[in-house]
Amino acid sequence: EGYDVISSVLPLDAVPRALVNRETTGVFKLIADAQTRKILGAHIVAENAGDVIYAAVLAIKFGLTIEDLRGTLAPYLTMAEGLKLATLTFDKDVSKLSCCAG
């Protein structure tokens, strides 16, 4: 019973907005079901995390998968971009991507 989970952890020093703000202490963490890849949970520890958590709540409430969330628009140089980048860390090393890769 329960879930077989996978998780991604994205440190804030990999989020362009956090770098610009010089506030790189924190993390984006996503938890997903390993088989269905549905987002099950999110932890956002960052300055202005409240501006981003609502998007994570909607992803969980409406059963979005990693790929669904990855396919959404996250404007460059916003903290919301960190949520999208966190979806990439399930499958890629984000530190090796360019600033605008996806």
Residue, then its C-alpha position, 0 to 999 in steps of 0.5 A: e500500500g502507498y506510493d513508490v515515489i521519485s523526487s527532484v530537488l532543485p537548489l535555488d542557486a539553479v534558479p535565475r530569479a534567485l540569482v538575480n535577487r541574490e537570495t539563493t538559500g532554499v530549494f524546490k522539491l517535487i515528489a511524484d508517483a514513480q509509475t504514473r509520474k503524477i505530482l504528489g507533493a511539493h516543497i518550496v523553501a525560498e523568498n516569495a515561495g507563496d507566489v509559486i506554491y499556488a501553481a504547485v497546489l493546482a498541479i497536485k489537485f488536478g493530477l498533473t504529471i511531471e510532463d504536464l507541468r513541464g509543458t506549461l509556460a513559466p516566464y523567464l526570470t520569475m520564481a515560477e520558472g523554478l517550478k518548471l526547472a524542478t520538473l526537469t531535474f527528474d530526468k536531466d542535470v539542470s546545471k548543464l542546461s543553458c539559461c533558457a533550455g527546456 
